[in-house]
Amino acid sequence: MQIYRAQEQKMVELIEQPFRLEKEIQTIFENNLYEFTDLEFIKSEFTIKSNRIDTLAFDPESKAFVIIEYKRERNFSVIDQGVSYLNLMLEYKADFIVEYNESQTKNLKRQDVDWSQSRIIFVSPSFTDFQKQSTNFKDLGIELWELKRYQDGIFSVNPLLKTKSAPSIKQVQMVESEDIKKIAKEIQQYDEDFHLDDKSDDIKELYERFRDAILNLAPDLEINAKKLYIAFKKSKRNIVYIEVQKKILRLTLNAKIGSLDDPKILLRDVSTIGHWGVGDYQTDVSDTENLEYILSLIKQLLK
């Protein structure tokens, strides 16, 4: 990826300034962890069973722990270290919870953590094609993030997304490793297919109509599927959540009660009721009768 700066009506390519030490990468990433990833910082240099983890973080949306490792060079195996650390986490779950409770102002119980969404992030200025290919499994729990530094204090952060056709690690015949087998049993990828798998054709078609219509509201809206819902995200904020149920779609809009103009009073107040997702407004739909009206409500969240 080339980065340019406008200078006297001309575009001048910025020169990359390589990191001299891995610690530089770690310091920058930890100091900006929430801005880069939406993750909560738990501990730097977390040691468990003679293994030193560079950064331990927690994903408040997925309710899962995240291990972050930093690499300045490209000659390392993301699979070997990634699988080893993920198994370490899944084997010593209590130690991670204890560390969270000792470093945070709130307490976490074992049942509060969704271990199926545990993951490890490798951060490096670049990765080889082999590293990218070897981690391109949708349920492996290993992510690659590129962090580059340029002149004038400019940085680029690029999470390398898995391809849409990425297979499941369970489908690969070469999986002989017991460590990988353990991960395959516990790590679960939550995507649209997961939510639509056992649903009727009518509900699938209804979801697709709403999905496509919502995505067309803004060019930078993205699908952010989690275990309990499918969210539509703009920048770092989930705008609307969809729960795909047997006969209906349940939509939750991320807005405080009283902040939306809803003349038809289609939305109900769930501000005092437990529900999935963030937001005080909710509605159930079984057809597209109010699709355009619901889109007009969602548009208010995009302003």
TORKOL-4160 file (C-alpha; in steps of 0.2 Angstrom, whole numbers, padded with zeros to 4 digits, m for minus):
303
<pt num="1" X="0000" Y="0000" Z="0000"/>
<pt num="2" X="0007" Y="0017" Z="m0005"/>
<pt num="3" X="0004" Y="0032" Z="0006"/>
<pt num="4" X="0005" Y="0050" Z="m0001"/>
<pt num="5" X="0005" Y="0067" Z="0006"/>
<pt num="6" X="m0002" Y="0082" Z="m0004"/>
<pt num="7" X="0012" Y="0095" Z="m0007"/>
<pt num="8" X="0010" Y="0110" Z="m0018"/>
<pt num="9" X="m0004" Y="0102" Z="m0028"/>
<pt num="10" X="0007" Y="0087" Z="m0031"/>
<pt num="11" X="0006" Y="0070" Z="m0022"/>
<pt num="12" X="0022" Y="0065" Z="m0014"/>
<pt num="13" X="0025" Y="0047" Z="m0008"/>
<pt num="14" X="0029" Y="0045" Z="0010"/>
<pt num="15" X="0045" Y="0035" Z="0014"/>
<pt num="16" X="0042" Y="0021" Z="0026"/>
<pt num="17" X="0053" Y="0022" Z="0042"/>
<pt num="18" X="0056" Y="0004" Z="0048"/>
<pt num="19" X="0055" Y="0000" Z="0066"/>
<pt num="20" X="0072" Y="m0004" Z="0074"/>
<pt num="21" X="0065" Y="m0014" Z="0089"/>
<pt num="22" X="0049" Y="m0025" Z="0092"/>
<pt num="23" X="0047" Y="m0015" Z="0108"/>
<pt num="24" X="0043" Y="0001" Z="0097"/>
<pt num="25" X="0029" Y="m0008" Z="0088"/>
<pt num="26" X="0023" Y="m0015" Z="0105"/>
<pt num="27" X="0023" Y="0002" Z="0113"/>
<pt num="28" X="0014" Y="0011" Z="0099"/>
<pt num="29" X="0001" Y="m0003" Z="0098"/>
<pt num="30" X="m0002" Y="m0004" Z="0117"/>
<pt num="31" X="m0003" Y="0015" Z="0119"/>
<pt num="32" X="m0017" Y="0016" Z="0105"/>
<pt num="33" X="m0025" Y="m0001" Z="0108"/>
<pt num="34" X="m0043" Y="0004" Z="0109"/>
<pt num="35" X="m0041" Y="0017" Z="0095"/>
<pt num="36" X="m0034" Y="0003" Z="0084"/>
<pt num="37" X="m0044" Y="m0012" Z="0089"/>
<pt num="38" X="m0058" Y="m0008" Z="0101"/>
<pt num="39" X="m0050" Y="m0020" Z="0114"/>
<pt num="40" X="m0047" Y="m0017" Z="0132"/>
<pt num="41" X="m0029" Y="m0017" Z="0138"/>
<pt num="42" X="m0026" Y="m0030" Z="0152"/>
<pt num="43" X="m0008" Y="m0032" Z="0154"/>
<pt num="44" X="0009" Y="m0030" Z="0145"/>
<pt num="45" X="0022" Y="m0045" Z="0146"/>
<pt num="46" X="0009" Y="m0057" Z="0154"/>
<pt num="47" X="0019" Y="m0073" Z="0160"/>
<pt num="48" X="0010" Y="m0089" Z="0161"/>
<pt num="49" X="0018" Y="m0106" Z="0163"/>
<pt num="50" X="0035" Y="m0100" Z="0157"/>
<pt num="51" X="0027" Y="m0092" Z="0142"/>
<pt num="52" X="0028" Y="m0073" Z="0140"/>
<pt num="53" X="0013" Y="m0065" Z="0131"/>
<pt num="54" X="0017" Y="m0048" Z="0124"/>
<pt num="55" X="0000" Y="m0040" Z="0127"/>
<pt num="56" X="m0016" Y="m0047" Z="0135"/>
<pt num="57" X="m0032" Y="m0039" Z="0130"/>
<pt num="58" X="m0050" Y="m0042" Z="0131"/>
<pt num="59" X="m0064" Y="m0039" Z="0118"/>
<pt num="60" X="m0079" Y="m0032" Z="0127"/>
<pt num="61" X="m0091" Y="m0036" Z="0113"/>
<pt num="62" X="m0086" Y="m0054" Z="0110"/>
<pt num="63" X="m0083" Y="m0057" Z="0128"/>
<pt num="64" X="m0066" Y="m0065" Z="0124"/>
<pt num="65" X="m0048" Y="m0064" Z="0128"/>
<pt num="66" X="m0036" Y="m0058" Z="0114"/>
<pt num="67" X="m0017" Y="m0062" Z="0114"/>
<pt num="68" X="m0006" Y="m0049" Z="0104"/>
<pt num="69" X="0011" Y="m0053" Z="0098"/>
<pt num="70" X="0023" Y="m0041" Z="0089"/>
<pt num="71" X="0036" Y="m0046" Z="0076"/>
<pt num="72" X="0048" Y="m0034" Z="0067"/>
<pt num="73" X="0055" Y="m0048" Z="0055"/>
<pt num="74" X="0045" Y="m0059" Z="0044"/>
<pt num="75" X="0054" Y="m0076" Z="0047"/>
<pt num="76" X="0043" Y="m0084" Z="0060"/>
<pt num="77" X="0029" Y="m0096" Z="0060"/>
<pt num="78" X="0012" Y="m0088" Z="0064"/>
<pt num="79" X="0004" Y="m0106" Z="0065"/>
<pt num="80" X="0016" Y="m0114" Z="0077"/>
<pt num="81" X="0016" Y="m0099" Z="0090"/>
<pt num="82" X="m0002" Y="m0095" Z="0087"/>
<pt num="83" X="m0009" Y="m0113" Z="0090"/>
<pt num="84" X="0003" Y="m0114" Z="0105"/>
<pt num="85" X="m0003" Y="m0098" Z="0113"/>
<pt num="86" X="m0022" Y="m0102" Z="0109"/>
<pt num="87" X="m0020" Y="m0119" Z="0117"/>
<pt num="88" X="m0012" Y="m0111" Z="0132"/>
<pt num="89" X="m0026" Y="m0099" Z="0134"/>
<pt num="90" X="m0039" Y="m0113" Z="0133"/>
<pt num="91" X="m0030" Y="m0124" Z="0145"/>
<pt num="92" X="m0027" Y="m0111" Z="0158"/>
<pt num="93" X="m0043" Y="m0101" Z="0158"/>
<pt num="94" X="m0043" Y="m0097" Z="0176"/>
<pt num="95" X="m0026" Y="m0089" Z="0175"/>
<pt num="96" X="m0033" Y="m0077" Z="0162"/>
<pt num="97" X="m0048" Y="m0073" Z="0172"/>
<pt num="98" X="m0038" Y="m0070" Z="0188"/>
<pt num="99" X="m0026" Y="m0058" Z="0179"/>
<pt num="100" X="m0042" Y="m0048" Z="0172"/>
<pt num="101" X="m0049" Y="m0047" Z="0189"/>
<pt num="102" X="m0033" Y="m0041" Z="0197"/>
<pt num="103" X="m0030" Y="m0027" Z="0184"/>
<pt num="104" X="m0047" Y="m0021" Z="0181"/>
<pt num="105" X="m0060" Y="m0012" Z="0192"/>
<pt num="106" X="m0074" Y="m0025" Z="0188"/>
<pt num="107" X="m0074" Y="m0043" Z="0191"/>
<pt num="108" X="m0076" Y="m0057" Z="0177"/>
<pt num="109" X="m0083" Y="m0074" Z="0180"/>
<pt num="110" X="m0079" Y="m0090" Z="0170"/>
<pt num="111" X="m0096" Y="m0090" Z="0163"/>
<pt num="112" X="m0095" Y="m0072" Z="0157"/>
<pt num="113" X="m0081" Y="m0077" Z="0144"/>
<pt num="114" X="m0085" Y="m0084" Z="0127"/>
<pt num="115" X="m0070" Y="m0095" Z="0125"/>
<pt num="116" X="m0076" Y="m0100" Z="0107"/>
<pt num="117" X="m0071" Y="m0082" Z="0101"/>
<pt num="118" X="m0053" Y="m0083" Z="0109"/>
<pt num="119" X="m0040" Y="m0076" Z="0096"/>
<pt num="120" X="m0022" Y="m0071" Z="0094"/>
<pt num="121" X="m0017" Y="m0056" Z="0084"/>
<pt num="122" X="0001" Y="m0054" Z="0076"/>
<pt num="123" X="0007" Y="m0037" Z="0073"/>
<pt num="124" X="0021" Y="m0034" Z="0060"/>
<pt num="125" X="0026" Y="m0021" Z="0047"/>
<pt num="126" X="0023" Y="m0035" Z="0034"/>
<pt num="127" X="0019" Y="m0054" Z="0032"/>
<pt num="128" X="0024" Y="m0066" Z="0019"/>
<pt num="129" X="0012" Y="m0074" Z="0006"/>
<pt num="130" X="0014" Y="m0091" Z="0015"/>
<pt num="131" X="0010" Y="m0083" Z="0032"/>
<pt num="132" X="m0006" Y="m0076" Z="0025"/>
<pt num="133" X="m0011" Y="m0092" Z="0016"/>
<pt num="134" X="m0007" Y="m0103" Z="0032"/>
<pt num="135" X="m0019" Y="m0093" Z="0043"/>
<pt num="136" X="m0033" Y="m0091" Z="0030"/>
<pt num="137" X="m0045" Y="m0102" Z="0040"/>
<pt num="138" X="m0061" Y="m0094" Z="0046"/>
<pt num="139" X="m0061" Y="m0103" Z="0063"/>
<pt num="140" X="m0042" Y="m0104" Z="0067"/>
<pt num="141" X="m0043" Y="m0088" Z="0078"/>
<pt num="142" X="m0027" Y="m0081" Z="0071"/>
<pt num="143" X="m0027" Y="m0063" Z="0064"/>
<pt num="144" X="m0013" Y="m0054" Z="0055"/>
<pt num="145" X="m0012" Y="m0035" Z="0057"/>
<pt num="146" X="0001" Y="m0024" Z="0048"/>
<pt num="147" X="0008" Y="m0008" Z="0056"/>
<pt num="148" X="0019" Y="0003" Z="0046"/>
<pt num="149" X="0027" Y="0020" Z="0051"/>
<pt num="150" X="0031" Y="0034" Z="0039"/>
<pt num="151" X="0039" Y="0050" Z="0039"/>
<pt num="152" X="0030" Y="0065" Z="0048"/>
<pt num="153" X="0023" Y="0054" Z="0061"/>
<pt num="154" X="0011" Y="0045" Z="0050"/>
<pt num="155" X="0006" Y="0027" Z="0053"/>
<pt num="156" X="m0005" Y="0014" Z="0044"/>
<pt num="157" X="m0014" Y="0000" Z="0052"/>
<pt num="158" X="m0021" Y="m0013" Z="0041"/>
<pt num="159" X="m0030" Y="m0029" Z="0048"/>
<pt num="160" X="m0028" Y="m0042" Z="0034"/>
<pt num="161" X="m0045" Y="m0050" Z="0032"/>
<pt num="162" X="m0048" Y="m0068" Z="0028"/>
<pt num="163" X="m0055" Y="m0072" Z="0011"/>
<pt num="164" X="m0074" Y="m0074" Z="0009"/>
<pt num="165" X="m0070" Y="m0092" Z="0003"/>
<pt num="166" X="m0059" Y="m0096" Z="0018"/>
<pt num="167" X="m0062" Y="m0114" Z="0023"/>
<pt num="168" X="m0064" Y="m0121" Z="0040"/>
<pt num="169" X="m0049" Y="m0129" Z="0048"/>
<pt num="170" X="m0060" Y="m0144" Z="0052"/>
<pt num="171" X="m0061" Y="m0147" Z="0033"/>
<pt num="172" X="m0042" Y="m0149" Z="0030"/>
<pt num="173" X="m0036" Y="m0167" Z="0029"/>
<pt num="174" X="m0018" Y="m0162" Z="0035"/>
<pt num="175" X="m0024" Y="m0158" Z="0053"/>
<pt num="176" X="m0014" Y="m0171" Z="0062"/>
<pt num="177" X="m0008" Y="m0159" Z="0076"/>
<pt num="178" X="m0017" Y="m0162" Z="0093"/>
<pt num="179" X="m0015" Y="m0144" Z="0097"/>
<pt num="180" X="m0025" Y="m0139" Z="0081"/>
<pt num="181" X="m0038" Y="m0152" Z="0084"/>
<pt num="182" X="m0041" Y="m0144" Z="0101"/>
<pt num="183" X="m0043" Y="m0127" Z="0094"/>
<pt num="184" X="m0054" Y="m0133" Z="0080"/>
<pt num="185" X="m0066" Y="m0140" Z="0094"/>
<pt num="186" X="m0067" Y="m0124" Z="0104"/>
<pt num="187" X="m0065" Y="m0110" Z="0092"/>
<pt num="188" X="m0081" Y="m0105" Z="0082"/>
<pt num="189" X="m0082" Y="m0093" Z="0068"/>
<pt num="190" X="m0098" Y="m0083" Z="0069"/>
<pt num="191" X="m0104" Y="m0077" Z="0052"/>
<pt num="192" X="m0120" Y="m0074" Z="0042"/>
<pt num="193" X="m0120" Y="m0093" Z="0037"/>
<pt num="194" X="m0120" Y="m0097" Z="0056"/>
<pt num="195" X="m0135" Y="m0087" Z="0059"/>
<pt num="196" X="m0144" Y="m0093" Z="0043"/>
<pt num="197" X="m0140" Y="m0111" Z="0043"/>
<pt num="198" X="m0156" Y="m0118" Z="0050"/>
<pt num="199" X="m0168" Y="m0105" Z="0045"/>
<pt num="200" X="m0182" Y="m0106" Z="0032"/>
<pt num="201" X="m0180" Y="m0099" Z="0014"/>
<pt num="202" X="m0192" Y="m0085" Z="0019"/>
<pt num="203" X="m0182" Y="m0079" Z="0033"/>
<pt num="204" X="m0166" Y="m0080" Z="0023"/>
<pt num="205" X="m0173" Y="m0070" Z="0009"/>
<pt num="206" X="m0180" Y="m0057" Z="0022"/>
<pt num="207" X="m0163" Y="m0055" Z="0030"/>
<pt num="208" X="m0155" Y="m0053" Z="0013"/>
<pt num="209" X="m0167" Y="m0039" Z="0008"/>
<pt num="210" X="m0164" Y="m0030" Z="0025"/>
<pt num="211" X="m0145" Y="m0033" Z="0024"/>
<pt num="212" X="m0143" Y="m0026" Z="0006"/>
<pt num="213" X="m0154" Y="m0011" Z="0010"/>
<pt num="214" X="m0145" Y="m0006" Z="0026"/>
<pt num="215" X="m0128" Y="m0008" Z="0017"/>
<pt num="216" X="m0134" Y="0003" Z="0003"/>
<pt num="217" X="m0136" Y="0017" Z="0016"/>
<pt num="218" X="m0118" Y="0021" Z="0017"/>
<pt num="219" X="m0102" Y="0015" Z="0008"/>
<pt num="220" X="m0092" Y="0012" Z="0024"/>
<pt num="221" X="m0105" Y="0001" Z="0032"/>
<pt num="222" X="m0098" Y="m0016" Z="0036"/>
<pt num="223" X="m0106" Y="m0033" Z="0043"/>
<pt num="224" X="m0099" Y="m0037" Z="0060"/>
<pt num="225" X="m0106" Y="m0055" Z="0064"/>
<pt num="226" X="m0105" Y="m0061" Z="0082"/>
<pt num="227" X="m0112" Y="m0076" Z="0092"/>
<pt num="228" X="m0129" Y="m0068" Z="0096"/>
<pt num="229" X="m0132" Y="m0056" Z="0082"/>
<pt num="230" X="m0127" Y="m0048" Z="0066"/>
<pt num="231" X="m0122" Y="m0030" Z="0068"/>
<pt num="232" X="m0119" Y="m0017" Z="0055"/>
<pt num="233" X="m0104" Y="m0006" Z="0059"/>
<pt num="234" X="m0099" Y="0011" Z="0053"/>
<pt num="235" X="m0081" Y="0016" Z="0058"/>
<pt num="236" X="m0080" Y="0009" Z="0076"/>
<pt num="237" X="m0098" Y="0009" Z="0080"/>
<pt num="238" X="m0112" Y="m0004" Z="0078"/>
<pt num="239" X="m0127" Y="0005" Z="0071"/>
<pt num="240" X="m0140" Y="m0008" Z="0070"/>
<pt num="241" X="m0141" Y="m0026" Z="0076"/>
<pt num="242" X="m0151" Y="m0040" Z="0068"/>
<pt num="243" X="m0156" Y="m0056" Z="0077"/>
<pt num="244" X="m0161" Y="m0069" Z="0065"/>
<pt num="245" X="m0175" Y="m0080" Z="0073"/>
<pt num="246" X="m0186" Y="m0094" Z="0066"/>
<pt num="247" X="m0200" Y="m0083" Z="0060"/>
<pt num="248" X="m0194" Y="m0065" Z="0062"/>
<pt num="249" X="m0180" Y="m0053" Z="0062"/>
<pt num="250" X="m0177" Y="m0043" Z="0078"/>
<pt num="251" X="m0169" Y="m0026" Z="0075"/>
<pt num="252" X="m0160" Y="m0016" Z="0088"/>
<pt num="253" X="m0155" Y="0002" Z="0084"/>
<pt num="254" X="m0140" Y="0009" Z="0094"/>
<pt num="255" X="m0148" Y="0025" Z="0100"/>
<pt num="256" X="m0154" Y="0032" Z="0117"/>
<pt num="257" X="m0172" Y="0032" Z="0120"/>
<pt num="258" X="m0180" Y="0049" Z="0115"/>
<pt num="259" X="m0166" Y="0053" Z="0102"/>
<pt num="260" X="m0175" Y="0046" Z="0087"/>
<pt num="261" X="m0190" Y="0053" Z="0077"/>
<pt num="262" X="m0202" Y="0039" Z="0075"/>
<pt num="263" X="m0219" Y="0046" Z="0070"/>
<pt num="264" X="m0227" Y="0029" Z="0067"/>
<pt num="265" X="m0221" Y="0023" Z="0085"/>
<pt num="266" X="m0214" Y="0007" Z="0076"/>
<pt num="267" X="m0200" Y="0005" Z="0089"/>
<pt num="268" X="m0202" Y="m0001" Z="0107"/>
<pt num="269" X="m0192" Y="0005" Z="0122"/>
<pt num="270" X="m0181" Y="m0008" Z="0128"/>
<pt num="271" X="m0170" Y="0003" Z="0139"/>
<pt num="272" X="m0175" Y="m0006" Z="0155"/>
<pt num="273" X="m0176" Y="m0023" Z="0147"/>
<pt num="274" X="m0162" Y="m0035" Z="0145"/>
<pt num="275" X="m0158" Y="m0038" Z="0127"/>
<pt num="276" X="m0143" Y="m0042" Z="0115"/>
<pt num="277" X="m0134" Y="m0028" Z="0107"/>
<pt num="278" X="m0132" Y="m0009" Z="0112"/>
<pt num="279" X="m0147" Y="0003" Z="0110"/>
<pt num="280" X="m0164" Y="0007" Z="0117"/>
<pt num="281" X="m0175" Y="0004" Z="0102"/>
<pt num="282" X="m0181" Y="m0012" Z="0095"/>
<pt num="283" X="m0193" Y="m0019" Z="0083"/>
<pt num="284" X="m0198" Y="m0036" Z="0075"/>
<pt num="285" X="m0201" Y="m0038" Z="0057"/>
<pt num="286" X="m0208" Y="m0053" Z="0047"/>
<pt num="287" X="m0210" Y="m0045" Z="0030"/>
<pt num="288" X="m0204" Y="m0029" Z="0021"/>
<pt num="289" X="m0219" Y="m0019" Z="0023"/>
<pt num="290" X="m0210" Y="m0006" Z="0034"/>
<pt num="291" X="m0193" Y="m0008" Z="0026"/>
<pt num="292" X="m0192" Y="0010" Z="0019"/>
<pt num="293" X="m0198" Y="0017" Z="0035"/>
<pt num="294" X="m0186" Y="0007" Z="0046"/>
<pt num="295" X="m0172" Y="0013" Z="0034"/>
<pt num="296" X="m0177" Y="0031" Z="0037"/>
<pt num="297" X="m0175" Y="0028" Z="0056"/>
<pt num="298" X="m0157" Y="0020" Z="0053"/>
<pt num="299" X="m0152" Y="0035" Z="0043"/>
<pt num="300" X="m0154" Y="0046" Z="0058"/>
<pt num="301" X="m0140" Y="0036" Z="0066"/>
<pt num="302" X="m0129" Y="0039" Z="0051"/>
<pt num="303" X="m0129" Y="0058" Z="0053"/>
